[in-house]
Amino acid sequence: MRWYPWLRPDFEKLVASYQAGRGHHALLIQALPGMGDDALIYALSRYLLCQQPQGHKSCGHCRGCQLMQAGTHPDYYTLAPEKGKSTLGIDAVREVTEKLNEHARLGGAKVVWVTDAALLTDAAANALLKTLEEPPAETWFSWLPASLNVYWQHYVVVVGYITLRRRRNSTPWPGFHAK
């Protein structure tokens, strides 16, 4: 996953808010395609699941970091449509919410990444809203709204919200051509 220079200020602000105990349990990140939103979410997730963070970074050496690097962390959940499906159904949401109500496997935080909130069916969205309204302790959600449907637009004011923008004097993002 590629890290872009314009992600650093937003990443450091987010980490600082979590370090100060003000980090929101649900974070909606909006960006143009190719801006690095997935890299930001991954880096923040690594930080939240790190057992020995060093400043604004995950240590890279603890069990949590090793499992994240291997893609096998038991407390990191990605909510995305199953292969061959265009929506994210209630079964996947129920499976994750059941795990969220258990103790964290490594004893720390639990992180959920919703890859595109617009793909949630109404039933899945309702089930997830219940968990968002009363999240289990040390549970963090990150959202990518490729196209936020009307159902979720009213909820944006409740969750933490960040819009990624390319900073001046930074290299352009891949695939973007100014007209």
N, C-alpha and C positions, 0 to 999 in steps of 0.2 A: 504494500500500500504506500502510495507516494505522499510525502509530507510537503506542504507548500509554505513559503515564508509568511504569507498573510494569515495563516492559521494561528501562529504563535501568540499574538496579543489576545485573541479571543480565548484560546486554550488557557493562557495564564490567568485571565480574569475568572474563567470558570473554576479552575483549580483553587484559586485564592478564595472564591466564595465557599467552596466545599471545605477548605482548611479552616475558614472562620466559622463554620457551622451554619452558613446561610445558603448552601447549595440546595437548589430545588429538587424535589424527588422526580419531577417530570420535566424534561427539557426538549423543546421543539426547535429543531435547527432547520432553517430555510436557506437554500443556496441555489445558484444556477448549477446546472450539470457540469461536472468536472472541476468544481471549486475545492473539493477535498472534504466535503461534509462527512463522508464515510471515514476518512482518516482522522478527523477531529473526534468523531464518536468513538472510534477504536482507541485512540490515545487516552481519552477521558475514561473509557471503560477500564483500560489497563491501569490507569492511576487509581481508580476507585477499588479495583480488585487486588492491587499490590499490597503485600503484607508489610513492606518496609519502604514506603515512598521516600524519595530524597528530594526535598524542595518541591518543585513543580513537576517532577518526573517520577515514573515508576522505576524501581531499582533494577529491573531486568534479570534479577538473580533468584528471587524468592520463588516458592512453589507456585504462587498465584501468577507471577510473571511468566514462568516457564510454561504453565498450562495455557495461558493466553497466547503465547508465541506458537505453541503446538496446535492451537485451535480446539483444545479439549477442556477448557475450564468448566467445571460442573456448575458454577454459579453465574455463568454468562449465557443468556438466552437470546436467540435471534428469532423474532416473529416475522416470517415471510411466507408467502404462498408456497404450498407444496408444488413439486414439479408437475407441470401439466395443468395447473390451476391458475386462474387469473384473479382469484379473491383469497383473502385470508379469513378462514372460517372459525367458527366457535370452538371446534374441537382442539385446534392448536392453541387458542387462547386459554381454554380450560386446563389443558395440560401444563402450560406455563404457570398459570395462577395457582394451581395445586402445589407446584414445586416452590413457588414464592412463599406460600404459607408454612413451609417446613423450614427448619434451621438451615442456614447456609452450609454447604458441604465442607467448606474450608474455614468456617467460623467467622467470616467477615461479611462483606457486602454481597448483594445480588444485583445484577445489572441486566436489564431487558432492552434490546434494540428493536424497535418497530420500524422496519425498513420503508414502509409506505403506508401511512395511516389511511389513505384514501382507498386502499384495497380491502379494508376490514368490512365484513358484512355487517348489517345492522345488529344482528345477534352477537357477533364477536365484539363489536364496538361497545354495546351495552355491558357485556361481561367484563371487558377491560376497564370501562369507566368505574365500575364498582371497586375494582382494585386500585385505580388511580385516586379515587376519593378517599380511601382509607388504606394506604399502602402499608405492607409489613415494614417493620423497622429495618433500616439499612438496605432499602430496596430503591434502586434508581432506574428511571426510564429515559430513553433517548428516542426521539421520533424524527423521521424524515418524511415530510409531506410532499412527495413529488407533485401531487395535485390535491390539495386539501379540500375535501368535499364539504358541503354545507353543514353536515352533521357535526363536524369537528371545528368549524370556524368559530363558534361561540366558546369553545373550550380553550382556545389559544390564550385568552386573557388569564386563565387560571394557572397554566403551566409556565415554567421559565421559557423564555423565547430569545433566540439569537438569530440574526441574519448575517451570513458571511458575506464580506465584501473584499475584493482584492484591494490591497493597500497600494498607495503610490510607490513608484520605483520598484515594484516587484515584478517578476516575470509573469507574462500572461498565462492563463490556464489553457490546457490542451483543448484543441477543438474550437476555441473562441476566435472569431475573426471580426474585428471592428469594421463597420461599414461606413 
